[in-house]
């Protein structure tokens, strides 16, 4: 494997993982993409595998046939266009993976994330599961010195969680309930702790994820399959209920169970991505009588830079990662679905590069001299 990567030093061709609809994927050898004057070329080091990727392959999330997968991206800049000054060759960057039309009502109102023509890298545009990726320099964000590449790849989900908690409007001292402690739920717990939420309670049926919740700062982690768990959770608030609730699972049943646990005047955030046909039964009278607020949250509008700043404070090293090569994507998906580790990554340059173990020998880059 190392010899094969070394043999690709000039990178006139690259290996990329492409989605094949319906339900397939393959690693292909192809010509490297052209670099424009405002673009950068990066060597992706760690690319997160998330539920969206699994949904794409399963046919439950619309994506472009033939697209390079991967939208949670951290990489090293190996070349930059003639007009780029924001990042330099050798910089470690994270990617804000969206392109907007810039001309619709929502874009012009500063709400680009609601753009009906937006396209995501790794969904409609070629993403990070490749040996080399070309992208506009404006969506490449430099990371703090010493950031581990796999931690840098978590910047995209952190940015999404920041937006979600902005929507939820947590005030310090408020009780926070998080349903689900996969990677997103774990990040929500860490962010909630920084915001001063108290107590933070997690509901997850998996024992290992309840343990993760406690590592990330939850005050209590309960099994929702226990018949008394809802009452036990509400008891931790003095019987009032939770003013802030997050569904980080994305299931109608979770949303339905959230309403009785919310305090009067409480806010409930639907953050997890549910199946399109999953429909919840909710009582409008209950929403009215208890003045509840239901909120949605999609992607990460103008929160990526904030996520970069927050990375050193979130201690995401508490997550247990697993790494897979491009040609091991099937096994990576299996690991993601099984939840046997906290977070799964594809490592296009190998595990040593994704963990930062090869940092001492990372230069010089053969693609271009530093400008």
DRENDO-1510 file (C-alpha; in Angstrom, 1 decimal, always signed):
<recs>
REC; n; res; u; v; w
REC; 1; UNK; +0.0; +0.0; +0.0 .
REC; 2; UNK; +2.8; +2.4; +0.9 .
REC; 3; UNK; +4.7; +1.7; -2.3 .
REC; 4; UNK; +1.5; +2.3; -4.3 .
REC; 5; UNK; +1.0; +5.7; -2.7 .
REC; 6; UNK; +4.7; +6.6; -3.2 .
REC; 7; UNK; +4.4; +5.6; -6.8 .
REC; 8; UNK; +1.6; +8.2; -7.1 .
REC; 9; UNK; +3.8; +11.1; -5.9 .
REC; 10; UNK; +3.2; +13.2; -9.0 .
REC; 11; UNK; -0.5; +12.6; -8.7 .
REC; 12; UNK; -1.4; +12.9; -12.4 .
REC; 13; UNK; -3.8; +10.1; -11.6 .
REC; 14; UNK; -5.6; +9.6; -8.3 .
REC; 15; UNK; -7.7; +6.8; -6.6 .
REC; 16; UNK; -11.2; +7.9; -5.7 .
REC; 17; UNK; -14.2; +6.2; -4.1 .
REC; 18; UNK; -17.3; +6.8; -6.3 .
REC; 19; UNK; -20.9; +6.1; -5.5 .
REC; 20; UNK; -22.7; +3.9; -8.1 .
REC; 21; UNK; -26.5; +4.1; -7.9 .
REC; 22; UNK; -28.3; +2.2; -6.8 .
REC; 23; UNK; -26.6; +0.9; -3.7 .
REC; 24; UNK; -23.0; +0.5; -5.0 .
REC; 25; UNK; -19.6; +2.1; -4.9 .
REC; 26; UNK; -16.2; +1.4; -6.4 .
REC; 27; UNK; -12.6; +2.7; -6.2 .
REC; 28; UNK; -11.4; +4.0; -9.5 .
REC; 29; UNK; -8.2; +5.3; -11.0 .
REC; 30; UNK; -8.7; +8.6; -12.8 .
REC; 31; UNK; -7.1; +11.8; -14.0 .
REC; 32; UNK; -6.5; +14.4; -11.3 .
REC; 33; UNK; -8.9; +17.3; -11.4 .
REC; 34; UNK; -7.8; +20.6; -12.9 .
REC; 35; UNK; -6.8; +23.4; -10.5 .
REC; 36; UNK; -8.4; +26.8; -11.1 .
REC; 37; UNK; -6.9; +30.2; -10.0 .
REC; 38; UNK; -9.1; +30.4; -6.9 .
REC; 39; UNK; -8.9; +26.7; -6.0 .
REC; 40; UNK; -6.7; +24.7; -3.7 .
REC; 41; UNK; -5.7; +21.0; -4.1 .
REC; 42; UNK; -5.7; +19.1; -0.9 .
REC; 43; UNK; -4.6; +15.6; +0.1 .
REC; 44; UNK; -7.5; +14.4; +2.3 .
REC; 45; UNK; -6.1; +12.8; +5.4 .
REC; 46; UNK; -9.3; +11.9; +7.3 .
REC; 47; UNK; -12.8; +11.8; +6.0 .
REC; 48; UNK; -15.7; +11.0; +8.4 .
REC; 49; UNK; -18.2; +8.3; +7.5 .
REC; 50; UNK; -21.6; +9.4; +8.8 .
REC; 51; UNK; -25.2; +8.3; +8.6 .
REC; 52; UNK; -25.7; +10.4; +5.4 .
REC; 53; UNK; -23.1; +8.3; +3.6 .
REC; 54; UNK; -24.9; +5.1; +4.7 .
REC; 55; UNK; -28.2; +6.6; +3.6 .
REC; 56; UNK; -26.8; +7.5; +0.2 .
REC; 57; UNK; -25.5; +4.0; -0.4 .
REC; 58; UNK; -28.8; +2.5; +0.8 .
REC; 59; UNK; -30.7; +4.7; -1.6 .
REC; 60; UNK; -32.5; +6.6; +1.2 .
REC; 61; UNK; -30.7; +10.0; +0.6 .
REC; 62; UNK; -30.6; +11.5; -2.9 .
REC; 63; UNK; -27.0; +11.8; -4.4 .
REC; 64; UNK; -25.4; +12.2; -7.8 .
REC; 65; UNK; -24.7; +8.9; -9.4 .
REC; 66; UNK; -20.9; +8.7; -9.7 .
REC; 67; UNK; -20.1; +11.3; -7.1 .
REC; 68; UNK; -16.9; +11.0; -4.9 .
REC; 69; UNK; -18.3; +10.4; -1.4 .
REC; 70; UNK; -17.3; +12.1; +1.8 .
REC; 71; UNK; -18.2; +15.5; +3.3 .
REC; 72; UNK; -16.5; +15.5; +6.7 .
REC; 73; UNK; -13.0; +16.4; +5.4 .
REC; 74; UNK; -9.7; +17.3; +6.7 .
REC; 75; UNK; -6.6; +17.5; +4.4 .
REC; 76; UNK; -3.3; +19.1; +3.8 .
REC; 77; UNK; -3.0; +21.8; +1.0 .
REC; 78; UNK; -0.6; +20.5; -1.6 .
REC; 79; UNK; -1.2; +23.1; -4.3 .
REC; 80; UNK; -3.0; +26.4; -4.6 .
REC; 81; UNK; -4.2; +28.5; -7.5 .
REC; 82; UNK; -2.5; +31.7; -8.6 .
REC; 83; UNK; -5.0; +34.0; -6.9 .
REC; 84; UNK; -5.2; +32.2; -3.5 .
REC; 85; UNK; -3.7; +33.9; -0.5 .
REC; 86; UNK; -5.9; +32.6; +2.4 .
REC; 87; UNK; -4.1; +29.3; +2.8 .
REC; 88; UNK; -0.6; +28.0; +1.9 .
REC; 89; UNK; +0.9; +24.8; +0.7 .
REC; 90; UNK; +1.3; +22.5; +3.8 .
REC; 91; UNK; -1.6; +24.0; +5.8 .
REC; 92; UNK; -4.0; +21.6; +7.5 .
REC; 93; UNK; -7.5; +22.6; +6.5 .
REC; 94; UNK; -11.1; +21.6; +7.1 .
REC; 95; UNK; -13.8; +22.0; +4.4 .
REC; 96; UNK; -17.2; +23.6; +4.6 .
REC; 97; UNK; -18.8; +21.3; +2.1 .
REC; 98; UNK; -21.5; +23.3; +0.3 .
REC; 99; UNK; -22.0; +25.3; -2.8 .
REC; 100; UNK; -24.9; +27.8; -3.1 .
REC; 101; UNK; -26.6; +29.5; -6.0 .
REC; 102; UNK; -26.0; +33.0; -4.4 .
REC; 103; UNK; -28.9; +34.5; -6.3 .
REC; 104; UNK; -32.1; +33.1; -4.8 .
REC; 105; UNK; -34.3; +34.8; -2.1 .
REC; 106; UNK; -32.6; +32.8; +0.7 .
REC; 107; UNK; -29.1; +33.4; -0.4 .
REC; 108; UNK; -29.7; +37.1; -0.8 .
REC; 109; UNK; -31.3; +37.2; +2.6 .
REC; 110; UNK; -28.2; +35.7; +4.3 .
REC; 111; UNK; -29.8; +32.2; +4.7 .
REC; 112; UNK; -27.8; +30.3; +2.2 .
REC; 113; UNK; -28.3; +27.0; +3.9 .
REC; 114; UNK; -32.0; +27.1; +2.8 .
REC; 115; UNK; -31.0; +27.6; -0.8 .
REC; 116; UNK; -33.1; +25.2; -3.0 .
REC; 117; UNK; -30.2; +24.9; -5.4 .
REC; 118; UNK; -27.5; +24.1; -2.9 .
REC; 119; UNK; -25.2; +21.2; -3.6 .
REC; 120; UNK; -23.1; +19.4; -1.1 .
REC; 121; UNK; -19.6; +18.0; -1.7 .
REC; 122; UNK; -19.8; +14.3; -1.3 .
REC; 123; UNK; -23.4; +14.4; -2.3 .
REC; 124; UNK; -23.9; +16.3; -5.5 .
REC; 125; UNK; -20.3; +17.4; -5.9 .
REC; 126; UNK; -17.1; +15.3; -5.6 .
REC; 127; UNK; -16.1; +14.9; -2.0 .
REC; 128; UNK; -13.1; +13.9; +0.1 .
REC; 129; UNK; -12.8; +10.1; -0.3 .
REC; 130; UNK; -10.0; +10.5; -2.8 .
REC; 131; UNK; -6.2; +10.9; -2.8 .
REC; 132; UNK; -6.5; +14.5; -4.1 .
REC; 133; UNK; -9.4; +16.9; -4.0 .
REC; 134; UNK; -9.8; +20.3; -5.7 .
REC; 135; UNK; -12.1; +22.8; -4.1 .
REC; 136; UNK; -12.6; +26.6; -3.9 .
REC; 137; UNK; -10.1; +28.1; -1.4 .
REC; 138; UNK; -12.9; +30.1; +0.2 .
REC; 139; UNK; -14.4; +26.9; +1.8 .
REC; 140; UNK; -11.0; +25.7; +3.1 .
REC; 141; UNK; -10.5; +26.7; +6.8 .
REC; 142; UNK; -7.1; +26.6; +8.4 .
REC; 143; UNK; -6.9; +24.6; +11.6 .
REC; 144; UNK; -5.1; +25.4; +14.8 .
REC; 145; UNK; -1.5; +24.1; +15.1 .
REC; 146; UNK; -1.3; +20.6; +16.4 .
REC; 147; UNK; -4.8; +19.6; +15.4 .
REC; 148; UNK; -5.0; +15.9; +14.7 .
REC; 149; UNK; -6.4; +15.3; +11.2 .
REC; 150; UNK; -9.2; +13.1; +12.4 .
REC; 151; UNK; -10.2; +15.7; +14.9 .
REC; 152; UNK; -10.1; +18.3; +12.1 .
REC; 153; UNK; -12.5; +16.1; +10.0 .
REC; 154; UNK; -15.0; +16.5; +12.9 .
REC; 155; UNK; -15.2; +20.2; +12.3 .
REC; 156; UNK; -18.1; +19.8; +9.9 .
REC; 157; UNK; -20.4; +17.9; +12.3 .
REC; 158; UNK; -19.3; +20.3; +15.1 .
REC; 159; UNK; -20.4; +23.2; +12.9 .
REC; 160; UNK; -23.8; +21.6; +12.3 .
REC; 161; UNK; -24.2; +21.0; +16.0 .
REC; 162; UNK; -23.3; +24.6; +16.7 .
REC; 163; UNK; -26.0; +25.8; +14.4 .
REC; 164; UNK; -28.5; +23.3; +16.0 .
REC; 165; UNK; -27.7; +24.6; +19.5 .
REC; 166; UNK; -28.0; +28.2; +18.2 .
REC; 167; UNK; -31.5; +27.3; +17.1 .
REC; 168; UNK; -32.3; +25.7; +20.4 .
REC; 169; UNK; -31.1; +28.7; +22.3 .
REC; 170; UNK; -29.6; +27.1; +25.4 .
REC; 171; UNK; -29.2; +29.3; +28.5 .
REC; 172; UNK; -26.6; +28.4; +31.1 .
REC; 173; UNK; -28.2; +26.5; +34.0 .
REC; 174; UNK; -31.0; +25.0; +31.8 .
REC; 175; UNK; -31.4; +21.2; +31.7 .
REC; 176; UNK; -30.6; +19.6; +28.4 .
REC; 177; UNK; -31.9; +16.2; +27.2 .
REC; 178; UNK; -30.1; +14.5; +24.2 .
REC; 179; UNK; -31.6; +11.5; +22.6 .
REC; 180; UNK; -28.9; +9.4; +21.0 .
REC; 181; UNK; -25.1; +9.5; +21.7 .
REC; 182; UNK; -23.6; +8.7; +18.3 .
REC; 183; UNK; -21.0; +11.2; +17.1 .
REC; 184; UNK; -23.5; +14.0; +16.7 .
REC; 185; UNK; -25.0; +13.4; +20.1 .
REC; 186; UNK; -21.6; +13.2; +21.8 .
REC; 187; UNK; -20.7; +16.6; +20.2 .
REC; 188; UNK; -24.0; +18.0; +21.4 .
REC; 189; UNK; -23.1; +16.9; +25.0 .
REC; 190; UNK; -19.7; +18.5; +24.8 .
REC; 191; UNK; -21.1; +21.7; +23.4 .
REC; 192; UNK; -23.9; +21.8; +26.0 .
REC; 193; UNK; -21.4; +21.4; +28.7 .
REC; 194; UNK; -19.4; +24.4; +27.4 .
REC; 195; UNK; -22.6; +26.4; +27.3 .
REC; 196; UNK; -23.3; +25.6; +30.9 .
REC; 197; UNK; -26.3; +23.4; +30.5 .
REC; 198; UNK; -27.2; +21.5; +33.7 .
REC; 199; UNK; -28.0; +18.8; +34.1 .
REC; 200; UNK; -27.2; +17.1; +30.8 .
REC; 201; UNK; -29.1; +13.8; +30.4 .
REC; 202; UNK; -28.6; +11.4; +27.5 .
REC; 203; UNK; -31.0; +8.6; +26.4 .
REC; 204; UNK; -29.4; +5.8; +24.4 .
REC; 205; UNK; -30.2; +2.1; +24.3 .
REC; 206; UNK; -26.5; +1.1; +23.8 .
REC; 207; UNK; -24.4; +0.7; +26.9 .
REC; 208; UNK; -21.2; +1.7; +25.1 .
REC; 209; UNK; -22.8; +4.9; +24.0 .
REC; 210; UNK; -24.1; +5.7; +27.4 .
REC; 211; UNK; -20.5; +5.4; +28.6 .
REC; 212; UNK; -19.4; +7.7; +25.8 .
REC; 213; UNK; -22.1; +10.2; +27.0 .
REC; 214; UNK; -20.5; +10.3; +30.4 .
REC; 215; UNK; -17.0; +10.7; +29.0 .
REC; 216; UNK; -18.2; +13.7; +27.0 .
REC; 217; UNK; -19.7; +15.4; +30.1 .
REC; 218; UNK; -23.3; +14.1; +30.6 .
REC; 219; UNK; -24.5; +14.0; +34.2 .
REC; 220; UNK; -26.6; +10.9; +33.5 .
REC; 221; UNK; -27.1; +8.4; +30.7 .
REC; 222; UNK; -30.2; +6.3; +30.7 .
REC; 223; UNK; -31.6; +3.4; +28.6 .
REC; 224; UNK; -34.8; +4.4; +26.9 .
REC; 225; UNK; -35.9; +0.8; +26.8 .
REC; 226; UNK; -36.2; +0.8; +30.6 .
REC; 227; UNK; -39.8; +1.6; +31.3 .
REC; 228; UNK; -39.0; +4.0; +34.1 .
REC; 229; UNK; -36.2; +5.9; +32.2 .
REC; 230; UNK; -38.4; +8.8; +31.1 .
REC; 231; UNK; -39.7; +9.4; +34.7 .
REC; 232; UNK; -36.1; +9.0; +36.0 .
REC; 233; UNK; -34.8; +11.6; +33.5 .
REC; 234; UNK; -37.6; +14.1; +34.4 .
REC; 235; UNK; -36.9; +13.6; +38.1 .
REC; 236; UNK; -33.4; +14.9; +37.5 .
REC; 237; UNK; -34.9; +18.3; +36.7 .
REC; 238; UNK; -36.9; +18.4; +39.9 .
REC; 239; UNK; -40.0; +17.1; +38.0 .
REC; 240; UNK; -40.2; +20.2; +35.8 .
REC; 241; UNK; -39.0; +18.6; +32.6 .
REC; 242; UNK; -36.4; +19.7; +30.1 .
REC; 243; UNK; -36.5; +23.2; +28.6 .
REC; 244; UNK; -34.1; +22.0; +25.9 .
REC; 245; UNK; -34.4; +18.7; +24.1 .
REC; 246; UNK; -32.4; +17.3; +21.1 .
REC; 247; UNK; -33.4; +14.4; +18.9 .
REC; 248; UNK; -30.0; +13.4; +17.6 .
REC; 249; UNK; -31.4; +10.1; +16.4 .
REC; 250; UNK; -33.8; +11.1; +13.6 .
REC; 251; UNK; -36.8; +8.8; +14.3 .
REC; 252; UNK; -40.5; +9.7; +14.7 .
REC; 253; UNK; -40.7; +7.6; +17.8 .
REC; 254; UNK; -38.0; +9.6; +19.5 .
REC; 255; UNK; -39.7; +12.9; +18.6 .
REC; 256; UNK; -43.0; +11.5; +20.0 .
REC; 257; UNK; -41.3; +10.5; +23.3 .
REC; 258; UNK; -39.6; +13.9; +23.6 .
REC; 259; UNK; -42.8; +16.0; +24.0 .
REC; 260; UNK; -43.9; +14.5; +27.4 .
REC; 261; UNK; -40.3; +15.0; +28.7 .
REC; 262; UNK; -40.2; +18.7; +27.7 .
REC; 263; UNK; -40.9; +21.4; +30.3 .
REC; 264; UNK; -43.7; +23.9; +29.7 .
REC; 265; UNK; -42.3; +26.4; +27.2 .
REC; 266; UNK; -39.7; +23.9; +26.2 .
REC; 267; UNK; -37.9; +23.7; +22.8 .
REC; 268; UNK; -37.4; +20.5; +20.9 .
REC; 269; UNK; -34.8; +20.3; +18.2 .
REC; 270; UNK; -35.0; +17.7; +15.4 .
REC; 271; UNK; -31.4; +17.3; +14.5 .
REC; 272; UNK; -31.0; +13.7; +13.4 .
REC; 273; UNK; -31.8; +12.8; +9.8 .
REC; 274; UNK; -35.0; +10.7; +9.6 .
REC; 275; UNK; -36.1; +8.5; +6.8 .
REC; 276; UNK; -38.3; +10.6; +4.4 .
REC; 277; UNK; -41.4; +8.4; +5.1 .
REC; 278; UNK; -41.1; +8.4; +8.9 .
REC; 279; UNK; -44.0; +10.3; +10.3 .
REC; 280; UNK; -44.6; +11.3; +13.9 .
REC; 281; UNK; -48.0; +11.7; +15.6 .
REC; 282; UNK; -48.0; +14.9; +17.6 .
REC; 283; UNK; -50.9; +16.6; +19.4 .
REC; 284; UNK; -51.4; +20.2; +18.3 .
REC; 285; UNK; -53.3; +20.7; +21.6 .
REC; 286; UNK; -50.3; +19.7; +23.6 .
REC; 287; UNK; -48.1; +22.2; +21.6 .
REC; 288; UNK; -50.6; +24.9; +22.3 .
REC; 289; UNK; -51.4; +24.2; +25.9 .
REC; 290; UNK; -47.8; +23.8; +27.0 .
REC; 291; UNK; -46.4; +26.4; +24.6 .
REC; 292; UNK; -43.9; +24.0; +23.1 .
REC; 293; UNK; -41.6; +24.9; +20.2 .
REC; 294; UNK; -40.5; +22.4; +17.5 .
REC; 295; UNK; -37.3; +23.3; +15.7 .
REC; 296; UNK; -35.5; +21.9; +12.7 .
REC; 297; UNK; -31.8; +22.3; +11.9 .
REC; 298; UNK; -30.0; +21.8; +8.6 .
REC; 299; UNK; -26.3; +21.9; +7.9 .
REC; 300; UNK; -24.0; +24.7; +9.1 .
REC; 301; UNK; -24.6; +28.3; +8.0 .
REC; 302; UNK; -21.8; +30.5; +8.9 .
REC; 303; UNK; -20.7; +28.3; +11.8 .
REC; 304; UNK; -17.7; +26.6; +10.4 .
REC; 305; UNK; -15.2; +29.2; +11.6 .
REC; 306; UNK; -16.7; +29.0; +15.0 .
REC; 307; UNK; -16.3; +25.3; +15.0 .
REC; 308; UNK; -12.6; +25.7; +14.2 .
REC; 309; UNK; -12.2; +27.9; +17.2 .
REC; 310; UNK; -14.1; +25.5; +19.4 .
REC; 311; UNK; -12.2; +22.3; +18.5 .
REC; 312; UNK; -9.4; +22.7; +21.1 .
REC; 313; UNK; -12.1; +23.1; +23.9 .
REC; 314; UNK; -14.2; +20.1; +23.0 .
REC; 315; UNK; -11.7; +17.4; +23.9 .
REC; 316; UNK; -13.0; +15.2; +21.0 .
REC; 317; UNK; -10.0; +12.9; +21.6 .
REC; 318; UNK; -12.4; +11.3; +24.1 .
REC; 319; UNK; -14.0; +9.6; +21.0 .
REC; 320; UNK; -12.7; +6.3; +19.9 .
REC; 321; UNK; -12.0; +6.3; +16.1 .
REC; 322; UNK; -11.5; +3.6; +13.5 .
REC; 323; UNK; -9.7; +4.1; +10.2 .
REC; 324; UNK; -10.2; +2.4; +6.8 .
REC; 325; UNK; -8.5; +2.6; +3.4 .
REC; 326; UNK; -10.4; +3.7; +0.3 .
REC; 327; UNK; -10.8; +0.1; -0.8 .
REC; 328; UNK; -12.2; -0.9; +2.7 .
REC; 329; UNK; -15.3; +1.4; +2.4 .
REC; 330; UNK; -17.7; -1.6; +2.7 .
REC; 331; UNK; -16.1; -2.5; +6.1 .
REC; 332; UNK; -16.2; +1.2; +7.1 .
REC; 333; UNK; -19.9; +1.3; +6.4 .
REC; 334; UNK; -20.5; -1.9; +8.4 .
REC; 335; UNK; -18.6; -0.4; +11.3 .
REC; 336; UNK; -20.6; +2.8; +11.1 .
REC; 337; UNK; -23.9; +1.0; +11.1 .
REC; 338; UNK; -22.9; -1.3; +13.9 .
REC; 339; UNK; -21.7; +1.6; +16.1 .
REC; 340; UNK; -18.9; -0.6; +17.5 .
REC; 341; UNK; -16.6; +2.5; +17.7 .
REC; 342; UNK; -17.5; +6.1; +18.3 .
REC; 343; UNK; -16.5; +7.4; +14.9 .
REC; 344; UNK; -15.4; +5.9; +11.6 .
REC; 345; UNK; -13.1; +7.5; +9.1 .
REC; 346; UNK; -11.8; +6.8; +5.6 .
REC; 347; UNK; -8.0; +7.6; +5.5 .
REC; 348; UNK; -7.0; +8.1; +1.8 .
REC; 349; UNK; -3.4; +8.5; +2.8 .
REC; 350; UNK; -3.3; +5.8; +5.4 .
REC; 351; UNK; -4.0; +5.6; +9.1 .
REC; 352; UNK; -0.7; +7.2; +10.1 .
REC; 353; UNK; -1.6; +10.3; +8.2 .
REC; 354; UNK; -5.1; +10.4; +9.7 .
REC; 355; UNK; -3.8; +10.1; +13.2 .
REC; 356; UNK; -1.0; +12.6; +12.8 .
REC; 357; UNK; +1.6; +9.9; +13.3 .
REC; 358; UNK; +3.3; +10.7; +10.0 .
REC; 359; UNK; +3.5; +14.5; +10.6 .
REC; 360; UNK; +7.2; +14.5; +11.0 .
REC; 361; UNK; +7.7; +13.2; +7.4 .
REC; 362; UNK; +4.9; +15.0; +5.7 .
REC; 363; UNK; +7.0; +17.5; +3.6 .
REC; 364; UNK; +8.0; +18.1; +1.0 .
REC; 365; UNK; +4.8; +17.7; -1.1 .
REC; 366; UNK; +5.5; +16.6; -4.6 .
REC; 367; UNK; +2.4; +18.4; -6.2 .
REC; 368; UNK; +3.8; +21.9; -6.0 .
REC; 369; UNK; +6.3; +24.1; -4.4 .
REC; 370; UNK; +5.2; +26.5; -1.7 .
REC; 371; UNK; +4.1; +29.7; -3.3 .
</recs>
